Amino acid sequence: MANVLIIDDDKVMCDWIANAVDRMGQKSTCAHTLAEGLRKAQSGPFVVIFLEAQMPDGSGLDIMPKIKAAGYAPEIIIITGFGDPDEAELAIANGAWDYIEKPVSPEAIKHHLTRVLEYKTEKGTGKLPAVLKRKDIIGSSQRLDSSFEFLGQAAQSDVNVLITGETGTGKELFARAIHYNSPRAGKNFVIVDCTALPETLVESVLFGHVRGSYTGAYTSQDGLIKQADGGTLFLDEIGELPPAIQKSFLRVIQEHRFRPVGGNQEVTSNFRLVGATNRNLENMVRQGQFREDLLFRLRSLVFELPPLRECLEDIKELTFHYMQTLCDRFGIGLKEFSPEFWDAATNYKWPGNVRELIQALEKALLAAKDEPILYPKHLPTHIRIQVARNGVHKKSLNLDKPGISAAAPPTPPQLNELRRAAVSEAEQQYFKDLLSFVGGNIDEACRISGLSRSRLYTLLKKYRLSPHL
């Protein structure tokens, strides 16, 4: 008997779906708020969770990572009374099983539940490594934990993998972990930095060359693709791969055969491909900057690494880990941290992610010299400035808006009512200013605001603002 959780504020809909589930011989449980649903989901296990996209206490899409990090990997089916293409895209991108609109028939419930049970049965026959090798991948947040399930699945398959994420999120570390947890671990892990490929020698670097093929080619030499034979070929920042090479590389991925520069015969290389990028390849395809057929072959498995601002609970663990390494390098003793240091670290958005955190810690240690405790003053100035500005901005939202004054009106409204009105007005103006500043660029708006795409779309819809100018 499979346990099924239904999270929907519409009690009639909850009962409707629960009845269909129970008639199939499975066990249903209902929750009518996101908070209640998350508590029940985390106390699981549930095989399937039907989740309403828009709830009174927030967006269902926002709690998906927390549900998936519960430890038993339920399949989540998003249901909604207000279908939205952007929301559907976000749901699937975040790992939803499907996105369906109300009204939902009993046949549809039965169909989806049957398919998930079949999938779970087949998936149960596969074996993932008992302990993953995760060198230098530090953290235990729920967002990061969900990444390790993907890591285990990717390591045990041999299909192409595309890792996306902002600069500094650790894409190369995850690519290495995929390799060293895979059956190819004993062979080479070859890195191709697509941003540093020399334009005049790119084919020679990738495909190799035979002696005398060009001036200076005194000996034959294997290219990076051949060096990855039997192992893993990692294309870092694949979005920067020169257009002239994209077509040639397409055949290499498909056939695993290529001709070295100046050669008469093709050679083979049995490599496994892992690519990484911080760019939106779909947008690049639409702009004619990246081949669509190449993108199709790259993304057999796709995963987006979370930015550090979504894993703030990992900051302490990361800091302690890298402090040990840096102190050893500088030949200094380990430091302690003041509470104010942690406050500053967790109130900064870290646009450069883990890479920026390491650089900030390096500068803090050098600034402290022989001092035993790190304070916010040891952090780089630009970080301290941004933290200070954030604090002032939060206060101004509560103090500087119309309707909030030192003098009380003759008949004061209820405090909750006043607070809701002030916050609503402040939020609406904030999002108007944000959209104007980013020119409708949703990725940039998410980065600046620190919101997930799903939460941003929910709030824009709430204030009747178009995400695109």
NUDRENGU-876172 format. One line per 8 residues: number of its first residue (from 0); their letters; for each residue z, x, y of C-alpha. Coordinates in nm, 3 decimals, always signed. Example, Ala and Ser with C-alpha at 12.3 -4.5 7.8 and 13.67 -1.06 7.14 Angstrom:
residues 2
0> AS> +0.780,+1.230,-0.450; +0.714,+1.367,-0.106
***
This chain:
residues 469
0> MANVLIID> +0.000,+0.000,+0.000; -0.107,+0.140,+0.337; +0.112,+0.107,+0.647; -0.079,-0.018,+0.953; +0.054,-0.023,+1.310; -0.086,-0.260,+1.574; -0.005,-0.174,+1.939; -0.110,-0.457,+2.170
8> DDKVMCDW> +0.070,-0.650,+2.446; -0.117,-0.965,+2.337; +0.118,-1.107,+2.073; -0.143,-1.354,+1.950; -0.389,-1.068,+1.889; -0.116,-0.864,+1.716; -0.043,-1.154,+1.481; -0.416,-1.207,+1.421
16> IANAVDRM> -0.477,-0.847,+1.316; -0.149,-0.831,+1.120; -0.250,-1.140,+0.924; -0.586,-0.983,+0.834; -0.412,-0.661,+0.727; -0.152,-0.842,+0.518; -0.421,-1.048,+0.343; -0.573,-0.717,+0.223
24> GQKSTCAH> -0.244,-0.632,+0.052; -0.142,-0.374,+0.314; +0.172,-0.367,+0.532; +0.149,-0.437,+0.906; +0.387,-0.350,+1.192; +0.347,-0.464,+1.554; +0.449,-0.316,+1.889; +0.391,-0.476,+2.230
32> TLAEGLRK> +0.433,-0.178,+2.466; +0.310,+0.181,+2.460; +0.666,+0.312,+2.459; +0.761,+0.095,+2.161; +0.433,+0.178,+1.988; +0.482,+0.552,+2.033; +0.837,+0.535,+1.894; +0.718,+0.348,+1.588
40> AQSGPFVV> +0.414,+0.575,+1.545; +0.634,+0.886,+1.553; +0.864,+0.736,+1.291; +0.562,+0.664,+1.064; +0.377,+0.739,+0.856; +0.093,+0.498,+0.925; -0.253,+0.529,+0.778; -0.422,+0.333,+1.057
48> IFLEAQMP> -0.315,+0.247,+1.411; -0.493,-0.026,+1.607; -0.433,+0.064,+1.973; -0.514,-0.149,+2.279; -0.678,+0.067,+2.546; -0.517,-0.099,+2.851; -0.149,-0.182,+2.828; +0.095,-0.291,+3.103
56> DGSGLDIM> +0.279,+0.042,+3.081; -0.028,+0.268,+3.077; -0.347,+0.365,+2.899; -0.347,+0.371,+2.520; -0.579,+0.673,+2.530; -0.307,+0.879,+2.699; -0.071,+0.857,+2.401; -0.335,+0.943,+2.140
64> PKIKAAGY> -0.250,+1.318,+2.136; +0.120,+1.239,+2.086; +0.040,+1.000,+1.802; -0.191,+1.249,+1.635; +0.078,+1.518,+1.665; +0.328,+1.303,+1.474; +0.269,+1.513,+1.162; +0.081,+1.272,+0.935
72> APEIIIIT> -0.257,+1.241,+1.116; -0.320,+0.865,+1.135; -0.664,+0.729,+1.217; -0.663,+0.548,+1.551; -0.893,+0.253,+1.622; -0.912,+0.163,+1.990; -0.941,-0.209,+2.067; -1.004,-0.347,+2.415
80> GFGDPDEA> -1.069,-0.669,+2.596; -1.260,-0.486,+2.871; -1.524,-0.258,+2.720; -1.613,+0.044,+2.931; -1.874,+0.308,+2.832; -1.676,+0.592,+2.991; -1.361,+0.480,+2.815; -1.548,+0.454,+2.485
88> ELAIANGA> -1.673,+0.811,+2.530; -1.321,+0.934,+2.602; -1.179,+0.752,+2.302; -1.427,+0.907,+2.059; -1.399,+1.250,+2.223; -1.020,+1.232,+2.177; -1.057,+1.167,+1.806; -1.056,+0.788,+1.774
96> WDYIEKPV> -1.199,+0.647,+1.452; -1.385,+0.381,+1.651; -1.385,+0.183,+1.976; -1.422,-0.194,+1.933; -1.417,-0.487,+2.176; -1.226,-0.811,+2.141; -1.248,-1.064,+1.995; -1.206,-0.886,+1.660
104> SPEAIKHH> -1.294,-1.082,+1.347; -1.097,-1.054,+1.020; -1.414,-0.913,+0.861; -1.423,-0.631,+1.118; -1.056,-0.548,+1.054; -1.118,-0.543,+0.680; -1.429,-0.327,+0.720; -1.259,-0.063,+0.936
112> LTRVLEYK> -0.944,-0.051,+0.726; -1.142,-0.021,+0.402; -1.349,+0.267,+0.539; -1.041,+0.455,+0.660; -0.869,+0.417,+0.321; -1.182,+0.545,+0.146; -1.197,+0.841,+0.386; -0.827,+0.923,+0.340
120> TEKGTGKL> -0.867,+0.915,-0.039; -1.162,+1.154,-0.031; -0.994,+1.380,+0.227; -0.684,+1.403,+0.009; -0.878,+1.593,-0.254; -0.937,+1.886,-0.013; -0.684,+2.167,+0.029; -0.589,+2.333,+0.355
128> PAVLKRKD> -0.407,+2.666,+0.374; -0.031,+2.631,+0.331; +0.034,+2.872,+0.620; -0.222,+2.937,+0.892; -0.262,+3.286,+1.034; -0.228,+3.220,+1.407; -0.189,+3.566,+1.562; -0.120,+3.542,+1.938
136> IIGSSQRL> -0.165,+3.163,+1.940; +0.175,+3.081,+2.084; +0.331,+2.740,+2.136; +0.466,+2.435,+1.958; +0.379,+2.149,+2.194; +0.235,+1.830,+2.054; -0.102,+1.898,+2.218; -0.121,+2.244,+2.062
144> DSSFEFLG> +0.001,+2.124,+1.723; -0.294,+1.886,+1.705; -0.521,+2.189,+1.747; -0.393,+2.346,+1.427; -0.516,+2.057,+1.212; -0.864,+2.121,+1.350; -0.817,+2.494,+1.289; -0.733,+2.437,+0.925
152> QAAQSDVN> -1.030,+2.204,+0.871; -1.271,+2.440,+1.046; -1.148,+2.740,+0.848; -1.208,+2.571,+0.515; -1.562,+2.462,+0.600; -1.864,+2.680,+0.666; -2.041,+2.469,+0.929; -2.109,+2.569,+1.288
160> VLITGETG> -1.817,+2.525,+1.527; -1.823,+2.475,+1.904; -1.496,+2.538,+2.090; -1.481,+2.409,+2.447; -1.214,+2.442,+2.714; -1.133,+2.587,+3.049; -1.130,+2.961,+3.112; -0.813,+3.121,+2.978
168> TGKELFAR> -0.723,+2.857,+2.718; -0.767,+3.095,+2.423; -1.109,+3.009,+2.284; -1.160,+3.358,+2.137; -0.814,+3.349,+1.976; -0.902,+3.022,+1.801; -1.240,+3.160,+1.694; -1.066,+3.462,+1.540
176> AIHYNSPR> -0.813,+3.236,+1.370; -1.094,+3.029,+1.216; -1.248,+3.351,+1.079; -0.926,+3.503,+0.944; -0.821,+3.179,+0.775; -1.163,+3.136,+0.613; -1.314,+3.279,+0.291; -1.510,+3.518,+0.518
184> AGKNFVIV> -1.192,+3.690,+0.642; -1.275,+4.016,+0.463; -1.604,+4.058,+0.650; -1.689,+4.132,+1.014; -1.595,+3.915,+1.309; -1.871,+4.000,+1.558; -1.843,+3.901,+1.923; -2.148,+3.835,+2.139
192> DCTALPET> -2.053,+3.810,+2.506; -2.341,+3.600,+2.634; -2.247,+3.673,+2.997; -2.297,+4.048,+2.945; -2.621,+4.057,+2.747; -2.859,+4.300,+2.920; -3.168,+4.102,+3.017; -3.414,+4.376,+2.919
200> LVESVLFG> -3.246,+4.460,+2.587; -3.108,+4.121,+2.479; -3.341,+4.090,+2.177; -3.261,+4.443,+2.063; -2.886,+4.379,+2.096; -2.903,+4.057,+1.895; -3.181,+4.125,+1.645; -3.175,+4.504,+1.624
208> HVRGSYTG> -3.477,+4.734,+1.641; -3.675,+4.981,+1.435; -3.729,+5.341,+1.527; -3.993,+5.393,+1.797; -4.009,+5.025,+1.894; -3.950,+5.118,+2.259; -3.877,+5.424,+2.470; -3.539,+5.561,+2.371
216> AYTSQDGL> -3.531,+5.396,+2.027; -3.493,+5.721,+1.835; -3.336,+5.556,+1.530; -3.340,+5.211,+1.373; -3.034,+5.002,+1.449; -2.896,+4.673,+1.322; -2.835,+4.403,+1.583; -2.517,+4.202,+1.619
224> IKQADGGT> -2.654,+3.920,+1.404; -2.710,+4.152,+1.108; -2.368,+4.311,+1.161; -2.217,+3.967,+1.108; -2.376,+3.933,+0.763; -2.118,+3.772,+0.534; -1.877,+3.724,+0.824; -1.856,+3.529,+1.149
232> LFLDEIGE> -2.079,+3.553,+1.456; -1.888,+3.444,+1.767; -2.104,+3.353,+2.068; -1.864,+3.363,+2.362; -1.974,+3.158,+2.665; -2.283,+3.040,+2.483; -2.381,+2.834,+2.788; -2.487,+3.164,+2.948
240> LPPAIQKS> -2.735,+3.249,+2.671; -3.065,+3.335,+2.847; -3.319,+3.049,+2.822; -3.581,+3.282,+2.675; -3.350,+3.362,+2.383; -3.238,+3.006,+2.314; -3.560,+2.917,+2.131; -3.553,+3.233,+1.919
248> FLRVIQEH> -3.188,+3.180,+1.840; -3.252,+2.822,+1.731; -3.456,+2.946,+1.433; -3.197,+3.211,+1.351; -2.926,+2.944,+1.325; -3.144,+2.723,+1.109; -3.305,+2.981,+0.878; -3.065,+3.277,+0.906
256> RFRPVGGN> -3.377,+3.492,+0.924; -3.517,+3.700,+1.210; -3.744,+3.993,+1.287; -3.597,+4.308,+1.450; -3.776,+4.435,+1.760; -4.079,+4.633,+1.646; -4.030,+4.534,+1.283; -4.295,+4.406,+1.042
264> QEVTSNFR> -4.066,+4.218,+0.806; -3.797,+3.957,+0.852; -3.439,+4.027,+0.751; -3.163,+3.782,+0.660; -2.802,+3.748,+0.768; -2.555,+3.514,+0.603; -2.329,+3.457,+0.904; -2.105,+3.168,+1.002
272> LVGATNRN> -2.153,+3.066,+1.367; -1.870,+2.986,+1.609; -1.960,+2.924,+1.972; -1.740,+2.881,+2.279; -1.802,+2.764,+2.634; -1.619,+2.649,+2.946; -1.928,+2.465,+3.066; -2.048,+2.110,+3.000
280> LENMVRQG> -2.347,+2.171,+2.773; -2.449,+1.804,+2.781; -2.490,+1.827,+3.159; -2.682,+2.152,+3.118; -2.918,+1.977,+2.874; -2.980,+1.699,+3.127; -3.051,+1.960,+3.395; -3.293,+2.148,+3.169
288> QFREDLLF> -3.070,+2.457,+3.149; -2.985,+2.435,+2.779; -3.192,+2.329,+2.479; -3.090,+1.995,+2.332; -3.196,+2.092,+1.979; -2.981,+2.406,+2.002; -2.682,+2.199,+2.112; -2.729,+1.967,+1.813
296> RLRSLVFE> -2.705,+2.260,+1.574; -2.405,+2.412,+1.748; -2.176,+2.113,+1.739; -2.127,+2.034,+1.373; -1.757,+2.062,+1.453; -1.645,+2.039,+1.816; -1.298,+2.086,+1.956; -1.166,+2.107,+2.313
304> LPPLRECL> -0.863,+2.328,+2.369; -0.603,+2.173,+2.602; -0.532,+2.338,+2.939; -0.187,+2.487,+2.995; -0.093,+2.213,+3.245; -0.100,+1.969,+2.950; +0.124,+2.198,+2.741; +0.392,+2.289,+2.994
312> EDIKELTF> +0.660,+2.286,+2.723; +0.489,+2.597,+2.578; +0.545,+2.805,+2.894; +0.884,+2.945,+2.789; +0.761,+3.043,+2.444; +0.448,+3.204,+2.589; +0.648,+3.387,+2.855; +0.900,+3.534,+2.609
320> HYMQTLCD> +0.618,+3.642,+2.376; +0.414,+3.823,+2.639; +0.719,+3.966,+2.817; +0.797,+4.169,+2.505; +0.444,+4.312,+2.499; +0.434,+4.387,+2.872; +0.780,+4.544,+2.885; +0.684,+4.774,+2.598
328> RFGIGLKE> +0.368,+4.872,+2.785; +0.552,+4.939,+3.112; +0.843,+5.115,+2.941; +1.105,+4.885,+3.091; +1.383,+4.672,+2.948; +1.353,+4.300,+2.878; +1.436,+4.067,+3.168; +1.628,+3.744,+3.197
336> FSPEFWDA> +1.498,+3.441,+3.383; +1.670,+3.234,+3.650; +1.653,+2.853,+3.625; +1.454,+2.854,+3.949; +1.190,+3.076,+3.785; +1.133,+2.814,+3.513; +1.125,+2.536,+3.775; +0.849,+2.718,+3.961
344> ATNYKWPG> +0.657,+2.797,+3.642; +0.656,+2.434,+3.527; +0.568,+2.292,+3.871; +0.252,+2.501,+3.899; -0.075,+2.368,+3.752; -0.199,+2.704,+3.613; -0.574,+2.659,+3.679; -0.633,+2.994,+3.505
352> NVRELIQA> -0.431,+2.875,+3.204; -0.264,+3.125,+2.968; -0.465,+3.414,+3.108; -0.327,+3.344,+3.457; +0.027,+3.310,+3.318; +0.002,+3.656,+3.160; -0.126,+3.807,+3.485; +0.150,+3.635,+3.684
360> LEKALLAA> +0.416,+3.764,+3.443; +0.269,+4.114,+3.466; +0.293,+4.108,+3.847; +0.646,+3.959,+3.834; +0.769,+4.238,+3.606; +0.618,+4.503,+3.831; +0.767,+4.339,+4.141; +1.113,+4.321,+3.982
368> KDEPILYP> +1.110,+4.689,+3.876; +1.466,+4.763,+3.757; +1.610,+4.423,+3.852; +1.749,+4.249,+3.540; +1.663,+3.889,+3.634; +1.332,+3.735,+3.742; +1.337,+3.488,+4.033; +1.054,+3.284,+4.190
376> KHLPTHIR> +1.021,+3.553,+4.459; +0.884,+3.788,+4.192; +0.591,+3.555,+4.120; +0.257,+3.609,+4.298; +0.256,+3.467,+4.650; -0.026,+3.217,+4.588; +0.176,+3.056,+4.308; +0.487,+3.024,+4.525
384> IQVARNGV> +0.278,+2.876,+4.807; +0.123,+2.614,+4.578; +0.461,+2.517,+4.430; +0.604,+2.479,+4.782; +0.308,+2.268,+4.893; +0.343,+2.046,+4.587; +0.709,+1.986,+4.670; +0.631,+1.895,+5.031
392> HKKSLNLD> +0.349,+1.664,+4.917; +0.581,+1.475,+4.681; +0.836,+1.422,+4.959; +0.571,+1.309,+5.205; +0.454,+1.039,+4.967; +0.799,+0.884,+4.985; +0.884,+0.947,+5.350; +0.571,+0.952,+5.563
400> KPGISAAA> +0.392,+0.633,+5.458; +0.395,+0.311,+5.663; +0.659,+0.068,+5.550; +0.922,+0.338,+5.486; +1.130,+0.401,+5.798; +1.480,+0.498,+5.896; +1.539,+0.160,+6.060; +1.574,-0.125,+5.814
408> PPTPPQLN> +1.374,-0.443,+5.886; +1.561,-0.762,+5.970; +1.518,-0.898,+5.617; +1.485,-0.599,+5.379; +1.271,-0.649,+5.069; +1.397,-0.554,+4.726; +1.399,-0.176,+4.677; +1.174,-0.191,+4.371
416> ELRRAAVS> +0.922,-0.403,+4.559; +0.922,-0.164,+4.855; +0.890,+0.138,+4.629; +0.600,-0.012,+4.433; +0.413,-0.100,+4.752; +0.460,+0.247,+4.902; +0.360,+0.428,+4.585; +0.060,+0.201,+4.533
424> EAEQQYFK> -0.064,+0.261,+4.889; -0.006,+0.635,+4.859; -0.186,+0.654,+4.524; -0.483,+0.455,+4.648; -0.527,+0.681,+4.950; -0.477,+0.990,+4.734; -0.759,+0.891,+4.498; -0.991,+0.807,+4.788
432> DLLSFVGG> -0.927,+1.153,+4.933; -0.961,+1.317,+4.591; -1.298,+1.158,+4.513; -1.425,+1.249,+4.858; -1.311,+1.609,+4.817; -1.470,+1.661,+4.471; -1.787,+1.469,+4.553; -1.750,+1.249,+4.245
440> NIDEACRI> -1.703,+1.544,+4.004; -1.461,+1.390,+3.751; -1.386,+1.719,+3.574; -1.281,+1.876,+3.905; -1.078,+1.565,+3.995; -0.889,+1.593,+3.664; -0.824,+1.962,+3.723; -0.685,+1.910,+4.074
448> SGLSRSRL> -0.481,+1.598,+3.996; -0.354,+1.721,+3.660; -0.449,+1.387,+3.501; -0.636,+1.331,+3.179; -0.979,+1.167,+3.209; -0.854,+0.845,+3.051; -0.558,+0.817,+3.289; -0.777,+0.898,+3.590
456> YTLLKKYR> -1.029,+0.627,+3.497; -0.745,+0.378,+3.444; -0.603,+0.441,+3.791; -0.945,+0.434,+3.957; -1.009,+0.098,+3.794; -0.666,-0.023,+3.910; -0.754,+0.053,+4.273; -1.116,-0.065,+4.238
464> LSPHL> -1.257,+0.277,+4.318; -1.587,+0.401,+4.181; -1.559,+0.742,+4.009; -1.905,+0.835,+4.138; -1.983,+0.850,+4.507
***
